[in-house]
């Protein structure tokens, strides 16, 4: 049985809350991005970094990032999160409700499924196993935060072999390729 079998579609998402903030352990800490602090400058700078911009396609001006972060924080689709280790942010996450996302058009999203967009902002921090180490903790925390969530998914660009290898090592199984508006992605799923 595939990770995507046994889906029963529903159009009613009115009772589904926005994505939860994962409460992490093991030396990791997650908090919502605060665009009224230096968080805005950090996210903006990270999104300009060539290794991030190549796959995120969001090397936007600072004002657009401020608008984006405020919109995410005010809605029920996505939550922008900074993940820290030792006090310093090292990873930017967007935790999103898959059923409210464009990915719902290419896979049978259940109402409580959660998705992740992941960026290690500093090039010097890539290749150190951070993503491989933190993603199982993030998935556990999301399952704990939403008992009705049965799947956490990622959809990296098929060309991003480093991310795919890290996500696989973190326990996410590739279930197929999907065509999204800005990329061909590998859909990867971790089940409860």
C-alpha positions in Angstrom: 0.0 0.0 0.0 1.4 3.4 -1.0 1.7 6.3 1.3 -1.0 8.0 -0.8 -3.6 5.2 -0.8 -6.9 5.2 1.3 -7.6 8.9 0.8 -11.2 10.1 1.2 -11.5 13.6 -0.3 -13.2 16.5 1.5 -13.8 20.0 0.5 -14.6 21.3 4.0 -11.5 22.8 5.6 -13.3 25.2 7.8 -12.6 23.3 11.0 -8.9 22.7 10.2 -6.7 25.1 12.1 -3.6 26.8 10.6 -0.4 24.9 10.8 1.0 24.4 14.3 4.4 25.6 15.6 6.5 22.5 16.2 7.8 22.3 19.8 11.2 20.8 19.4 13.5 19.0 21.8 17.1 17.7 21.6 18.7 21.1 21.7 16.6 22.5 18.8 14.2 25.4 19.2 11.5 26.6 16.8 9.7 30.0 16.8 7.5 31.9 14.4 9.3 34.5 12.4 8.7 38.0 13.7 8.8 40.5 10.8 9.1 43.4 13.4 12.5 42.2 14.4 15.8 41.4 12.7 14.1 38.1 11.6 12.9 39.9 8.5 16.4 40.9 7.5 17.7 37.4 8.1 15.0 35.7 6.0 15.5 38.3 3.3 19.3 37.7 3.3 18.9 34.0 3.2 16.5 34.0 0.3 19.1 36.1 -1.7 21.8 33.5 -1.1 22.4 31.7 -4.4 22.1 28.2 -3.0 18.7 29.1 -1.6 17.5 31.3 -4.5 18.3 28.5 -7.0 15.5 26.3 -5.7 13.2 28.7 -3.8 12.9 31.3 -6.6 12.0 33.9 -4.0 15.0 36.3 -4.1 12.4 39.1 -3.6 13.0 42.6 -2.3 12.8 43.1 1.5 9.4 44.8 1.3 7.9 41.8 -0.5 9.3 39.5 2.1 7.8 41.6 4.8 4.5 41.4 3.1 4.8 37.7 2.6 5.7 37.0 6.2 2.9 39.1 7.5 0.4 37.4 5.2 1.5 34.0 6.3 1.3 34.9 10.0 -2.2 36.3 9.5 -3.6 33.3 7.5 -4.3 29.6 8.0 -2.2 28.3 5.1 1.5 28.6 6.1 3.6 29.4 9.2 7.1 30.9 8.7 9.4 29.4 11.3 13.1 29.9 12.4 14.8 26.8 13.8 17.7 27.4 16.1 20.4 25.3 17.6 22.6 26.9 20.3 20.6 30.1 20.2 21.3 31.0 16.5 18.8 30.4 13.7 20.2 27.9 11.2 17.1 26.8 9.3 14.1 28.6 7.8 10.9 26.5 7.6 7.5 27.1 6.2 5.0 24.7 7.8 1.9 24.6 5.6 -1.5 22.8 5.3 -1.1 20.8 2.2 -4.9 20.8 1.5 -4.7 24.7 1.3 -1.6 24.6 -0.9 -1.0 24.3 -4.7 0.4 20.8 -4.0 -3.2 19.7 -3.3 -3.8 19.9 -7.0 -1.2 17.1 -7.7 -1.7 14.8 -4.7 -4.7 13.7 -2.6 -4.2 16.0 0.4 -6.0 15.0 3.5 -7.3 18.0 5.5 -4.8 17.7 8.3 -1.7 16.8 6.2 1.2 19.2 6.8 4.0 20.2 4.4 7.4 21.7 4.9 9.6 24.0 2.9 13.1 23.9 4.2 16.1 26.2 3.7 19.5 26.2 5.4 20.3 29.9 4.9 24.1 30.0 5.5 26.0 28.1 2.8 28.7 27.3 5.4 26.0 25.4 7.4 25.0 23.1 4.5 26.4 19.6 4.3 26.6 19.3 8.1 23.7 17.0 8.6 21.4 19.6 10.2 18.4 18.8 8.0 18.9 15.1 8.4 19.0 15.6 12.2 16.2 18.1 12.7 13.5 16.8 10.3 12.6 13.7 12.3 12.2 15.9 15.3 10.1 18.4 13.3 7.9 15.6 12.0 7.4 14.2 15.6 6.6 17.6 16.9 4.0 18.2 14.2 2.4 14.9 14.7 2.3 15.7 18.5 0.8 19.1 17.8 -2.0 17.8 15.5 -3.2 14.3 16.4 -5.3 14.2 13.2 -2.2 14.8 11.0 -1.1 11.4 9.5 1.4 12.7 6.9 4.1 15.3 6.7 5.3 16.0 3.2 8.1 17.7 1.3 8.3 18.6 -2.4 11.9 19.3 -3.3 12.9 20.2 -6.9 14.0 17.0 -8.7 17.4 18.7 -9.4 18.1 19.3 -5.7 19.8 16.0 -5.1 21.4 17.2 -1.8 18.0 18.0 -0.3 16.4 14.8 -1.6 19.3 12.7 0.0 18.9 14.6 3.3 15.1 14.2 3.4 15.4 10.5 2.6 18.0 10.1 5.4 15.5 11.9 7.7 12.9 9.2 7.1 10.8 10.8 4.3 10.0 8.3 1.5 9.8 9.5 -2.2 6.4 8.5 -3.6 6.7 10.1 -7.1 7.3 13.1 -9.2 4.8 15.9 -9.5 4.5 19.0 -11.7 4.1 22.2 -9.7 3.8 25.7 -11.2 7.6 26.5 -10.6 9.2 23.1 -10.7 9.1 19.4 -11.2 9.2 18.0 -7.6 9.8 14.8 -5.8 6.9 14.3 -3.5 8.3 12.8 -0.2 6.1 11.7 2.7 6.7 10.7 6.3 3.7 9.0 7.9 2.7 8.9 11.6 
